[in-house]
């Protein structure tokens, strides 16, 4: 039976005890996640968004939580106090989680840099070649991070989020995750996107290739995106997520409330605004970011 059909079958069962078939299937499934052969979402030229959801992958992850047992995870020893009492033992940080999702093991031939300082990558996600991880950062289960991407300090890649090649997730950027509902599109950041510091991208937002999100930009499923260049407004429409066009340069903005009492009070609401599309000047700034990755 194909792996996806086995996962679907096991997920639908209501058993409370789990035999060897569950763990064999899950181990195969997690290996496929780690290798990038199974993805929560993948490109699909026949889809209106260019992407399709693989709901069985989310079911596999949820199955792993269901069959997993909480165990103590190996962790690093804590720092000794400057002048500990003679009888005081070394403090050890304690971590406890489902045994099905330990820390990910990184193969040396992938040229992945995980700079020391408190980062964590959960098993069951794909990390491509030449990815750079600056501490502290976190990649959750089901995520897909493609070749040459930089994940900066305090950045989060949520469960099942899809990150393209040569992206830059700047300091404190938050890429939201989703496991349920299983049919929901995860956040997708396509190739060569720059996500500025303190940005937040949530609720299945799709950021197309080469877009630039300026620092502090927030994108959600209920956020209207105002395009000053093309004189249009982008919104989530039913199952079609909010889509940031390719090459768009998005900055934080505001729009005035048009109805009383907000209008009378002069209240404005936050909104992201497209002020331009990438040009030579923007590309020069992005190339500077690429140089900084190699330091």
Secondary structure in CASP SS format (residue, H / E / C, confidence):
PFRMAT SS
TARGET T0000
AUTHOR 0000-0000-0000
METHOD secondary structure of the structure
MODEL  1
X C 1.00
X C 1.00
X H 1.00
X H 1.00
X H 1.00
X H 1.00
X H 1.00
X H 1.00
X H 1.00
X H 1.00
X H 1.00
X H 1.00
X C 1.00
X C 1.00
X C 1.00
X C 1.00
X C 1.00
X C 1.00
X C 1.00
X H 1.00
X H 1.00
X H 1.00
X H 1.00
X H 1.00
X H 1.00
X H 1.00
X H 1.00
X H 1.00
X H 1.00
X H 1.00
X H 1.00
X H 1.00
X H 1.00
X H 1.00
X H 1.00
X C 1.00
X C 1.00
X C 1.00
X C 1.00
X C 1.00
X E 1.00
X E 1.00
X E 1.00
X C 1.00
X C 1.00
X C 1.00
X C 1.00
X C 1.00
X C 1.00
X C 1.00
X E 1.00
X E 1.00
X E 1.00
X C 1.00
X H 1.00
X H 1.00
X H 1.00
X H 1.00
X H 1.00
X H 1.00
X H 1.00
X H 1.00
X H 1.00
X H 1.00
X H 1.00
X H 1.00
X H 1.00
X C 1.00
X C 1.00
X E 1.00
X E 1.00
X E 1.00
X E 1.00
X C 1.00
X C 1.00
X C 1.00
X E 1.00
X C 1.00
X C 1.00
X C 1.00
X C 1.00
X C 1.00
X C 1.00
X C 1.00
X C 1.00
X C 1.00
X C 1.00
X C 1.00
X C 1.00
X C 1.00
X C 1.00
X E 1.00
X C 1.00
X C 1.00
X E 1.00
X E 1.00
X E 1.00
X E 1.00
X C 1.00
X C 1.00
X C 1.00
X C 1.00
X E 1.00
X C 1.00
X C 1.00
X C 1.00
X C 1.00
X H 1.00
X H 1.00
X H 1.00
X C 1.00
X C 1.00
X E 1.00
X E 1.00
X C 1.00
X C 1.00
X C 1.00
X C 1.00
X C 1.00
X E 1.00
X E 1.00
X E 1.00
X C 1.00
X C 1.00
X C 1.00
X E 1.00
X E 1.00
X C 1.00
X C 1.00
X C 1.00
X C 1.00
X E 1.00
X E 1.00
X C 1.00
X C 1.00
X C 1.00
X C 1.00
X E 1.00
X E 1.00
X C 1.00
X C 1.00
X C 1.00
X C 1.00
X E 1.00
X E 1.00
X C 1.00
X C 1.00
X C 1.00
X C 1.00
X E 1.00
X E 1.00
X C 1.00
X C 1.00
X C 1.00
X C 1.00
X E 1.00
X E 1.00
X C 1.00
X C 1.00
X C 1.00
X C 1.00
X E 1.00
X E 1.00
X C 1.00
X C 1.00
X C 1.00
X C 1.00
X E 1.00
X E 1.00
X C 1.00
X C 1.00
X C 1.00
X C 1.00
X E 1.00
X E 1.00
X C 1.00
X C 1.00
X C 1.00
X C 1.00
X C 1.00
X C 1.00
X C 1.00
X C 1.00
X C 1.00
X C 1.00
X C 1.00
X C 1.00
X E 1.00
X E 1.00
X C 1.00
X C 1.00
X C 1.00
X C 1.00
X E 1.00
X E 1.00
X C 1.00
X C 1.00
X C 1.00
X C 1.00
X E 1.00
X E 1.00
X C 1.00
X C 1.00
X C 1.00
X C 1.00
X E 1.00
X E 1.00
X C 1.00
X C 1.00
X C 1.00
X C 1.00
X E 1.00
X E 1.00
X C 1.00
X C 1.00
X C 1.00
X C 1.00
X E 1.00
X E 1.00
X C 1.00
X C 1.00
X C 1.00
X C 1.00
X C 1.00
X E 1.00
X E 1.00
X E 1.00
X C 1.00
X C 1.00
X C 1.00
X C 1.00
X E 1.00
X E 1.00
X E 1.00
X C 1.00
X C 1.00
X E 1.00
X C 1.00
X C 1.00
X E 1.00
X C 1.00
X C 1.00
X E 1.00
X E 1.00
X C 1.00
X C 1.00
X C 1.00
X E 1.00
X E 1.00
X E 1.00
X E 1.00
X E 1.00
X E 1.00
X E 1.00
X E 1.00
X E 1.00
X C 1.00
X C 1.00
X C 1.00
X C 1.00
X C 1.00
X H 1.00
X H 1.00
X H 1.00
X H 1.00
X C 1.00
X C 1.00
X E 1.00
X E 1.00
X E 1.00
X E 1.00
X E 1.00
X E 1.00
X E 1.00
X E 1.00
X E 1.00
X E 1.00
X C 1.00
X C 1.00
X H 1.00
X H 1.00
X H 1.00
X H 1.00
X H 1.00
X H 1.00
X H 1.00
X H 1.00
X H 1.00
X H 1.00
X H 1.00
X H 1.00
X H 1.00
X H 1.00
X C 1.00
X C 1.00
END
